[in-house]
Amino acid sequence: MKKVINTIKAPAPIGPYNQAILSGDTLYISGQIALNVESGTLILDTIELETEQVMENLKAILEAADMTFSNVVKSTIFISNMDDFVNINEVYGSYFSEDAPARETVQVAKLPKGVNVEISMIAVK
């Protein structure tokens, strides 16, 4: 069984997809960017603030599915510049305890709306 997960506390999808899909006990979260839903603006001041906004958007979706970052088993990080890896990694890591999920980080040519980082996740209850 598949259940759509959407919350007003995270950015609405900008295409034909949902914020997340819950299938059984597994939550598949679509890639999130640094769009602040309260202000409606992209947070691009620094890579650290941008990453923090992405993580807060992911947190809101996890909470909508009654989960936390401790449920995350896999993350994918897309970045536009590998030189930002250390700073992104520092912010990303602050959201996890010692049991961080599996992950890959991939540099891409371009991301939606000209952002510098996009993160998707898979979580399990």
DSSP file (Angstrom, degrees, kcal/mol; ACC not computed):
  #  RESIDUE AA STRUCTURE BP1 BP2  ACC     N-H-->O    O-->H-N    N-H-->O    O-->H-N    TCO  KAPPA ALPHA  PHI   PSI    X-CA   Y-CA   Z-CA
    1    1 A M              0   0    0      0, 0.0    23,-1.1     0, 0.0     2,-0.4   0.000 360.0 360.0 360.0 142.0    0.0    0.0    0.0
    2    2 A K  E     -A   23   0A   0     21,-0.2     2,-0.4    19,-0.0    21,-0.2  -0.942 360.0-171.2-118.0 131.3    1.2    3.5   -0.9
    3    3 A K  E     -A   22   0A   0     19,-2.7    19,-3.2    -2,-0.4     2,-0.3  -0.987  20.3-131.7-125.2 129.3    0.4    6.6    1.1
    4    4 A V  E     -A   21   0A   0     -2,-0.4     2,-0.5    17,-0.2    17,-0.2  -0.613  18.4-158.5 -77.6 133.1    1.2   10.2    0.0
    5    5 A I  E     +A   20   0A   0     15,-2.7    15,-1.3    -2,-0.3     2,-0.3  -0.969  22.4 157.9-114.6 119.6    2.9   12.3    2.6
    6    6 A N        -     0   0    0     -2,-0.5     2,-0.3    13,-0.2     6,-0.1  -0.994  13.4-175.8-138.3 143.6    2.6   16.1    2.2
    7    7 A T    >   -     0   0    0     -2,-0.3     3,-1.1     4,-0.1    54,-0.1  -0.993  31.6-137.4-138.2 146.3    2.9   18.8    4.8
    8    8 A I  T 3  S+     0   0    0     -2,-0.3     4,-0.1     1,-0.2    -1,-0.0   0.542 100.6  74.5 -76.0  -5.5    2.5   22.6    4.6
    9    9 A K  T 3  S+     0   0    0     51,-0.1    -1,-0.2     2,-0.1    28,-0.2   0.443  97.5  49.2 -86.8   0.0    5.7   22.9    6.7
   10   10 A A  S <  S-     0   0    0     -3,-1.1    -3,-0.1    50,-0.1    26,-0.1  -0.920 105.4 -76.9-132.5 159.8    7.9   21.9    3.7
   11   11 A P        -     0   0    0      0, 0.0    -4,-0.1     0, 0.0    -2,-0.1  -0.249  48.3-115.2 -59.2 139.9    7.9   23.3    0.1
   12   12 A A        -     0   0    0      1,-0.1     6,-0.1    -4,-0.1    -4,-0.0  -0.439  43.4 -89.8 -68.5 148.0    5.2   22.1   -2.2
   13   13 A P        -     0   0    0      0, 0.0    -1,-0.1     0, 0.0     6,-0.1  -0.269  26.7-151.4 -58.3 145.7    6.3   20.0   -5.1
   14   14 A I  S    S+     0   0    0     -3,-0.1    -2,-0.0     2,-0.0     0, 0.0   0.113  76.4  21.4-105.3  20.0    7.2   22.0   -8.2
   15   15 A G  S    S-     0   0    0      2,-0.2     2,-2.2     0, 0.0     0, 0.0  -0.879 112.1 -49.3-162.4-168.9    6.3   19.2  -10.6
   16   16 A P  S    S+     0   0    0      0, 0.0     2,-0.3     0, 0.0    -2,-0.0  -0.425 101.3  83.0 -80.9  68.9    4.4   16.0  -10.9
   17   17 A Y        -     0   0    0     -2,-2.2     2,-0.3    13,-0.0    -2,-0.2  -0.943  70.0-117.7-154.6 171.7    5.6   14.4   -7.6
   18   18 A N        -     0   0    0     -2,-0.3    12,-0.3     1,-0.1     3,-0.1  -0.739  29.2-111.8-112.1 163.5    4.8   14.4   -3.9
   19   19 A Q  S    S-     0   0    0     -2,-0.3    11,-2.7   -14,-0.3     2,-0.3   0.901  96.0 -14.7 -59.6 -40.3    7.0   15.4   -1.0
   20   20 A A  E     -AB   5  29A   0    -15,-1.3   -15,-2.7     9,-0.2     2,-0.4  -0.992  55.0-142.8-160.1 158.8    7.1   11.8    0.1
   21   21 A I  E     -AB   4  28A   0      7,-1.9     7,-2.9    -2,-0.3     2,-0.6  -0.999  12.3-152.7-127.6 128.8    5.6    8.3   -0.3
   22   22 A L  E     +AB   3  27A   0    -19,-3.2   -19,-2.7    -2,-0.4     2,-0.5  -0.911  15.5 179.2-100.9 119.5    5.1    5.9    2.5
   23   23 A S  E >   -AB   2  26A   0      3,-3.1     3,-2.1    -2,-0.6     2,-0.4  -0.950  65.4 -47.7-122.6 108.7    5.1    2.3    1.3
   24   24 A G  T 3  S-     0   0    0    -23,-1.1   -21,-0.0    -2,-0.5   100,-0.0  -0.555 123.6 -24.6  64.4-124.3    4.7   -0.1    4.2
   25   25 A D  T 3  S+     0   0    0     -2,-0.4   100,-2.5    -3,-0.1     2,-0.5   0.316 120.2  97.0 -98.8   6.3    7.2    1.0    6.8
   26   26 A T  E <   -BC  23 124A   0     -3,-2.1    -3,-3.1    98,-0.2     2,-0.5  -0.856  56.0-159.5-107.4 129.5    9.5    2.8    4.3
   27   27 A L  E     -BC  22 123A   0     96,-3.6    96,-2.5    -2,-0.5     2,-0.6  -0.916   0.6-162.4-107.4 124.7    9.3    6.5    3.5
   28   28 A Y  E     -BC  21 122A   0     -7,-2.9    -7,-1.9    -2,-0.5     2,-0.5  -0.929  11.2-161.0-107.9 111.5   10.8    7.8    0.3
   29   29 A I  E     -BC  20 121A   0     92,-3.2    92,-1.1    -2,-0.6    -9,-0.2  -0.820  14.3-129.4-100.0 126.4   11.4   11.6    0.5
   30   30 A S  E     -     0   0A   0    -11,-2.7    89,-0.1    -2,-0.5    91,-0.1  -0.273  45.5 -75.0 -65.2 156.8   11.8   13.5   -2.7
   31   31 A G  E     -     0   0A   0     89,-0.1     2,-0.4    87,-0.1    89,-0.3  -0.271  51.6-151.5 -56.2 134.3   14.7   15.8   -3.0
   32   32 A Q  E     - C   0 119A   0     87,-2.7    87,-1.7    -3,-0.1     2,-0.2  -0.876   8.9-164.0-113.0 142.9   14.4   19.0   -1.0
   33   33 A I        -     0   0    0     -2,-0.4     2,-1.5    85,-0.2    85,-0.1  -0.622  41.8 -85.4-115.4 178.4   15.9   22.4   -1.7
   34   34 A A        +     0   0    0     83,-0.4     9,-2.9    -2,-0.2     2,-0.6  -0.267  69.9 142.7 -86.8  51.5   16.4   25.5    0.5
   35   35 A L  E     -F   42   0B   0     -2,-1.5     2,-0.7     7,-0.2     7,-0.2  -0.830  44.4-143.7 -92.4 120.6   13.0   27.0    0.0
   36   36 A N  E  >> -F   41   0B   0      5,-3.0     4,-2.5    -2,-0.6     5,-0.5  -0.752   6.4-158.8 -84.4 116.4   11.7   28.6    3.2
   37   37 A V  T  45S+     0   0    0     -2,-0.7    -1,-0.2   -28,-0.2   -27,-0.1   0.805  87.1  55.7 -69.6 -28.8    7.9   28.0    3.2
   38   38 A E  T  45S+     0   0    0      1,-0.2    -1,-0.2   -29,-0.1    -2,-0.0   0.920 122.8  24.2 -69.2 -43.8    7.2   30.8    5.6
   39   39 A S  T  45S-     0   0    0      2,-0.2    -2,-0.2    -3,-0.0    -1,-0.2   0.681  96.2-133.0 -95.0 -19.9    8.8   33.5    3.5
   40   40 A G  T  <5 +     0   0    0     -4,-2.5     2,-0.3     1,-0.3    -3,-0.2   0.640  66.3 120.4  75.8  14.4    8.5   31.8    0.2
   41   41 A T  E   < -F   36   0B   0     -5,-0.5    -5,-3.0    -7,-0.0     2,-0.3  -0.774  68.0-112.8-113.0 155.9   12.2   32.6   -0.6
   42   42 A L  E     -F   35   0B   0     -2,-0.3     2,-0.9    -7,-0.2    -7,-0.2  -0.676  25.3-136.3 -80.0 137.6   15.2   30.5   -1.3
   43   43 A I        +     0   0    0     -9,-2.9    10,-0.1    -2,-0.3    -9,-0.1  -0.833  48.5 142.0 -97.6  99.7   17.9   30.6    1.4
   44   44 A L        +     0   0    0     -2,-0.9    -1,-0.1     1,-0.1     3,-0.1   0.173  27.7 113.2-124.2  14.9   21.1   31.0   -0.6
   45   45 A D  S    S-     0   0    0      1,-0.2     2,-0.3    -3,-0.1    -1,-0.1   0.925  92.7  -5.8 -57.7 -49.8   23.1   33.4    1.7
   46   46 A T  S  > S-     0   0    0      1,-0.1     4,-2.4    -3,-0.0     5,-0.2  -0.947  70.0-114.2-139.8 160.5   25.7   30.8    2.6
   47   47 A I  H  > S+     0   0    0     -2,-0.3     4,-2.4     1,-0.2     5,-0.2   0.829 117.6  55.3 -65.5 -30.4   26.1   27.1    1.8
   48   48 A E  H  > S+     0   0    0      2,-0.2     4,-2.4     1,-0.2    -1,-0.2   0.940 110.4  43.0 -67.4 -47.2   25.7   26.4    5.6
   49   49 A L  H  > S+     0   0    0      2,-0.2     4,-2.1     1,-0.2    -2,-0.2   0.875 114.2  52.5 -66.2 -36.9   22.3   28.3    5.8
   50   50 A E  H  X S+     0   0    0     -4,-2.4     4,-2.1     2,-0.2    -2,-0.2   0.938 111.2  45.7 -63.3 -46.8   21.2   26.7    2.6
   51   51 A T  H  X S+     0   0    0     -4,-2.4     4,-2.6     1,-0.2    -2,-0.2   0.894 110.1  54.8 -64.2 -40.0   21.9   23.2    3.8
   52   52 A E  H  X S+     0   0    0     -4,-2.4     4,-2.3     1,-0.2    -1,-0.2   0.909 108.0  49.2 -60.3 -42.1   20.3   23.9    7.2
   53   53 A Q  H  X S+     0   0    0     -4,-2.1     4,-2.1     2,-0.2    -1,-0.2   0.905 110.0  51.4 -65.0 -40.7   17.1   25.0    5.4
   54   54 A V  H  X S+     0   0    0     -4,-2.1     4,-2.2     1,-0.2    -2,-0.2   0.937 111.3  47.7 -58.9 -46.5   17.2   21.8    3.3
   55   55 A M  H  X S+     0   0    0     -4,-2.6     4,-2.5     1,-0.2    -2,-0.2   0.870 109.7  52.4 -65.7 -36.4   17.5   19.7    6.5
   56   56 A E  H  X S+     0   0    0     -4,-2.3     4,-2.0     2,-0.2    -1,-0.2   0.871 108.9  50.7 -67.0 -35.8   14.7   21.6    8.2
   57   57 A N  H  X S+     0   0    0     -4,-2.1     4,-1.6     2,-0.2    -2,-0.2   0.911 111.5  47.6 -65.6 -42.0   12.4   20.8    5.2
   58   58 A L  H  X S+     0   0    0     -4,-2.2     4,-2.7     1,-0.2    -2,-0.2   0.901 109.2  54.4 -63.8 -41.0   13.4   17.2    5.4
   59   59 A K  H  X S+     0   0    0     -4,-2.5     4,-2.7     1,-0.2    -2,-0.2   0.902 105.8  52.6 -59.1 -42.7   12.7   17.2    9.1
   60   60 A A  H  X S+     0   0    0     -4,-2.0     4,-1.7     1,-0.2    -1,-0.2   0.880 110.9  46.9 -62.9 -38.5    9.2   18.6    8.5
   61   61 A I  H  X S+     0   0    0     -4,-1.6     4,-1.0     2,-0.2    -2,-0.2   0.912 111.2  51.1 -70.7 -42.2    8.4   15.8    6.1
   62   62 A L  H ><>S+     0   0    0     -4,-2.7     5,-2.5     1,-0.2     3,-0.9   0.935 110.6  49.6 -57.6 -46.0    9.8   13.1    8.5
   63   63 A E  H ><5S+     0   0    0     -4,-2.7     3,-1.9     1,-0.3    -1,-0.2   0.858 103.5  59.3 -63.0 -35.3    7.7   14.5   11.2
   64   64 A A  H 3<5S+     0   0    0     -4,-1.7    -1,-0.3     1,-0.3    -2,-0.2   0.751 109.0  45.5 -64.6 -22.4    4.6   14.5    9.0
   65   65 A A  T <<5S-     0   0    0     -4,-1.0    -1,-0.3    -3,-0.9    -2,-0.2   0.169 122.9-107.8-102.2  15.3    5.2   10.7    8.7
   66   66 A D  T < 5S+     0   0    0     -3,-1.9     2,-0.3     1,-0.2    -3,-0.2   0.894  83.1 115.4  57.7  43.9    5.8   10.3   12.5
   67   67 A M      < -     0   0    0     -5,-2.5     2,-0.2    -8,-0.2    -1,-0.2  -0.829  48.0-155.6-132.0 171.4    9.5    9.8   12.0
   68   68 A T    >   -     0   0    0     -2,-0.3     3,-1.9    -3,-0.1     4,-0.3  -0.764  46.5 -83.8-134.0-179.0   12.8   11.6   12.9
   69   69 A F  G >  S+     0   0    0      1,-0.3     3,-1.1    -2,-0.2    26,-0.0   0.735 122.1  71.1 -62.6 -21.0   16.3   11.6   11.5
   70   70 A S  G 3  S+     0   0    0      1,-0.2    -1,-0.3    26,-0.1    26,-0.0   0.707  93.9  56.3 -68.6 -17.2   17.0    8.5   13.5
   71   71 A N  G <  S+     0   0    0     -3,-1.9    53,-2.6    52,-0.1     2,-0.3   0.592  81.6 109.8 -85.7 -12.5   14.7    6.6   11.1
   72   72 A V  E <   +D  123   0A   0     -3,-1.1    51,-0.3    -4,-0.3     3,-0.1  -0.480  34.7 169.4 -72.5 127.8   16.7    7.7    8.0
   73   73 A V  E     +     0   0A   0     49,-2.8    29,-2.0     1,-0.3     2,-0.3   0.585  65.6  23.7-109.8 -17.4   18.6    4.7    6.4
   74   74 A K  E     -De 122 102A   0     48,-1.7    48,-2.6    27,-0.2     2,-0.3  -0.982  58.4-176.9-154.2 136.4   19.8    6.4    3.2
   75   75 A S  E     -De 121 103A   0     27,-1.9    29,-1.3    -2,-0.3     2,-0.4  -0.962  10.2-158.8-130.0 150.1   20.5    9.9    1.9
   76   76 A T  E     -De 120 104A   0     44,-2.4    44,-2.2    -2,-0.3     2,-0.5  -0.994  10.0-163.7-127.4 126.0   21.5   11.2   -1.4
   77   77 A I  E     -De 119 105A   0     27,-2.6    29,-3.0    -2,-0.4     2,-0.5  -0.943   1.5-166.5-112.6 123.2   23.1   14.7   -1.6
   78   78 A F  E     +De 118 106A   0     40,-3.3    40,-2.3    -2,-0.5     2,-0.3  -0.936  13.9 178.7-106.6 127.0   23.3   16.5   -4.9
   79   79 A I  E     -De 117 107A   0     27,-2.7    29,-2.8    -2,-0.5    38,-0.2  -0.950  31.8-146.0-130.3 151.1   25.7   19.5   -4.9
   80   80 A S  S    S+     0   0    0     36,-2.0     2,-0.3    -2,-0.3    37,-0.1   0.634  92.2  32.7 -88.1 -14.2   26.7   21.9   -7.6
   81   81 A N    >   -     0   0    0     35,-0.4     3,-2.3     1,-0.1    -1,-0.3  -0.903  62.1-155.2-147.4 113.5   30.2   22.4   -6.4
   82   82 A M  G >  S+     0   0    0     -2,-0.3     3,-1.6     1,-0.3     4,-0.3   0.696  92.3  75.2 -62.1 -18.3   32.3   19.7   -4.6
   83   83 A D  G 3  S+     0   0    0      1,-0.3     3,-0.3     2,-0.1    -1,-0.3   0.709  90.9  57.5 -65.5 -18.5   34.3   22.5   -3.0
   84   84 A D  G <> S+     0   0    0     -3,-2.3     4,-2.6     1,-0.2     5,-0.3   0.464  77.8 100.9 -86.9  -2.3   31.2   22.9   -0.7
   85   85 A F  H <> S+     0   0    0     -3,-1.6     4,-3.0     1,-0.2     5,-0.2   0.881  78.0  49.8 -53.1 -48.7   31.4   19.3    0.5
   86   86 A V  H  > S+     0   0    0     -3,-0.3     4,-1.9    -4,-0.3    -1,-0.2   0.912 114.3  44.3 -60.9 -45.2   33.0   20.0    3.8
   87   87 A N  H  > S+     0   0    0     -4,-0.3     4,-1.7     2,-0.2    -1,-0.2   0.903 115.7  46.8 -68.9 -41.5   30.6   22.7    4.8
   88   88 A I  H  X S+     0   0    0     -4,-2.6     4,-3.0     1,-0.2     5,-0.2   0.931 111.6  52.5 -62.6 -45.5   27.5   20.8    3.7
   89   89 A N  H  X S+     0   0    0     -4,-3.0     4,-2.7    -5,-0.3    -2,-0.2   0.863 106.1  53.7 -60.5 -38.5   28.8   17.7    5.5
   90   90 A E  H  X S+     0   0    0     -4,-1.9     4,-1.1    -5,-0.2    -1,-0.2   0.937 114.2  40.1 -63.6 -47.4   29.2   19.6    8.7
   91   91 A V  H >< S+     0   0    0     -4,-1.7     3,-0.6     2,-0.2     4,-0.4   0.951 116.7  49.9 -66.8 -49.1   25.6   20.9    8.7
   92   92 A Y  H >< S+     0   0    0     -4,-3.0     3,-1.6     1,-0.2    -2,-0.2   0.920 109.1  52.5 -54.5 -48.2   24.2   17.6    7.5
   93   93 A G  H >< S+     0   0    0     -4,-2.7     3,-1.6     1,-0.3    -1,-0.2   0.763  95.6  68.7 -62.5 -27.5   26.1   15.6   10.2
   94   94 A S  T << S+     0   0    0     -4,-1.1    -1,-0.3    -3,-0.6    -2,-0.2   0.649  93.5  59.7 -68.5 -13.4   24.7   17.8   13.0
   95   95 A Y  T <  S+     0   0    0     -3,-1.6     2,-0.3    -4,-0.4    -1,-0.3   0.471 101.2  64.8 -91.6  -3.2   21.3   16.3   12.4
   96   96 A F    <   -     0   0    0     -3,-1.6     4,-0.1    -4,-0.2   -26,-0.1  -0.890  69.8-139.7-122.8 151.2   22.4   12.8   13.1
   97   97 A S        -     0   0    0     -2,-0.3     3,-0.2     2,-0.2    -1,-0.1   0.062  61.5 -63.6 -82.5-156.9   23.7   10.9   16.1
   98   98 A E  S    S+     0   0    0      1,-0.2     2,-1.0     2,-0.0    -2,-0.0   0.701 127.1  72.2 -66.8 -18.5   26.5    8.4   15.9
   99   99 A D  S    S+     0   0    0      0, 0.0    -1,-0.2     0, 0.0    -2,-0.2  -0.499  70.0 174.0 -98.7  65.2   24.3    6.2   13.7
  100  100 A A        -     0   0    0     -2,-1.0     3,-0.1    -3,-0.2   -30,-0.0  -0.333  31.2-109.0 -68.1 153.2   24.3    8.2   10.5
  101  101 A P        -     0   0    0      0, 0.0   -27,-0.2     0, 0.0   -28,-0.1  -0.206  37.1 -85.4 -76.4 170.6   22.6    6.7    7.4
  102  102 A A  E     +e   74   0A   0    -29,-2.0   -27,-1.9   -26,-0.0     2,-0.3  -0.407  61.4 172.1 -66.1 155.8   24.2    5.3    4.3
  103  103 A R  E     -e   75   0A   0    -29,-0.2     2,-0.3    -3,-0.1   -27,-0.2  -0.994  31.3-158.1-164.9 152.4   24.9    8.1    1.8
  104  104 A E  E     -e   76   0A   0    -29,-1.3   -27,-2.6    -2,-0.3     2,-0.4  -0.979  12.0-153.0-131.8 153.5   26.4    9.3   -1.4
  105  105 A T  E     -e   77   0A   0     -2,-0.3     2,-0.4   -29,-0.2   -27,-0.2  -0.994  15.9-173.6-125.4 127.0   27.2   12.8   -2.5
  106  106 A V  E     -e   78   0A   0    -29,-3.0   -27,-2.7    -2,-0.4     2,-0.4  -0.972  20.5-137.2-127.0 130.9   27.2   13.6   -6.2
  107  107 A Q  E     -e   79   0A   0     -2,-0.4     2,-0.3   -29,-0.2   -27,-0.2  -0.739  29.4-172.4 -83.4 132.1   28.3   16.8   -7.9
  108  108 A V        -     0   0    0    -29,-2.8     3,-0.1    -2,-0.4   -30,-0.0  -0.822  32.5-121.2-122.9 163.0   25.8   17.8  -10.7
  109  109 A A  S    S-     0   0    0     -2,-0.3     2,-0.3     1,-0.2    -1,-0.1   0.865  90.5  -1.8 -72.0 -36.5   25.9   20.4  -13.4
  110  110 A K        -     0   0    0    -31,-0.1    -1,-0.2    -3,-0.0     6,-0.1  -0.991  59.1-156.6-158.3 146.2   22.7   22.2  -12.3
  111  111 A L    >   -     0   0    0      4,-0.4     3,-1.7    -2,-0.3     4,-0.1  -0.838  44.2 -73.0-121.6 161.0   20.0   21.9   -9.7
  112  112 A P  G >  S+     0   0    0      0, 0.0     3,-1.8     0, 0.0    -1,-0.1  -0.186 115.0   4.2 -54.8 141.7   16.4   23.2   -9.7
  113  113 A K  G 3  S-     0   0    0      1,-0.3   -71,-0.1   -80,-0.1    -3,-0.0   0.652 124.2 -74.5  58.3  18.9   15.9   27.0   -9.2
  114  114 A G  G <  S+     0   0    0     -3,-1.7    -1,-0.3     1,-0.2     0, 0.0   0.709  85.5 157.3  72.1  20.6   19.7   27.4   -9.3
  115  115 A V    <   -     0   0    0     -3,-1.8    -4,-0.4    -4,-0.1    -1,-0.2  -0.214  43.3-138.1 -73.3 170.1   20.3   26.1   -5.8
  116  116 A N  S    S+     0   0    0      1,-0.2   -36,-2.0   -37,-0.1   -35,-0.4   0.595  80.6  30.5-103.9 -16.3   23.6   24.6   -4.6
  117  117 A V  E     + D   0  79A   0    -38,-0.2   -83,-0.4   -37,-0.1     2,-0.3  -0.998  52.7 178.4-148.6 140.6   22.4   21.6   -2.7
  118  118 A E  E     - D   0  78A   0    -40,-2.3   -40,-3.3    -2,-0.3     2,-0.4  -0.993  11.8-166.7-139.6 136.6   19.4   19.1   -2.9
  119  119 A I  E     -CD  32  77A   0    -87,-1.7   -87,-2.7    -2,-0.3     2,-0.3  -0.985   6.1-174.3-130.2 134.4   19.0   16.2   -0.5
  120  120 A S  E     - D   0  76A   0    -44,-2.2   -44,-2.4    -2,-0.4     2,-0.3  -0.869  12.6-165.4-118.5 159.2   16.6   13.2   -0.7
  121  121 A M  E     -CD  29  75A   0    -92,-1.1   -92,-3.2    -2,-0.3     2,-0.4  -0.964  20.2-150.0-144.3 157.4   16.2   10.5    1.9
  122  122 A I  E     -CD  28  74A   0    -48,-2.6   -49,-2.8    -2,-0.3   -48,-1.7  -1.000  24.5-177.6-125.0 130.4   14.8    7.0    2.6
  123  123 A A  E     -CD  27  72A   0    -96,-2.5   -96,-3.6    -2,-0.4     2,-0.4  -0.928  11.9-155.0-129.2 153.1   13.6    6.3    6.2
  124  124 A V  E      C   26   0A   0    -53,-2.6   -98,-0.2    -2,-0.3  -100,-0.0  -0.993 360.0 360.0-131.2 134.2   12.1    3.2    7.8
  125  125 A K              0   0    0   -100,-2.5   -99,-0.1    -2,-0.4    -1,-0.1   0.468 360.0 360.0 -71.3 360.0    9.8    3.0   10.9
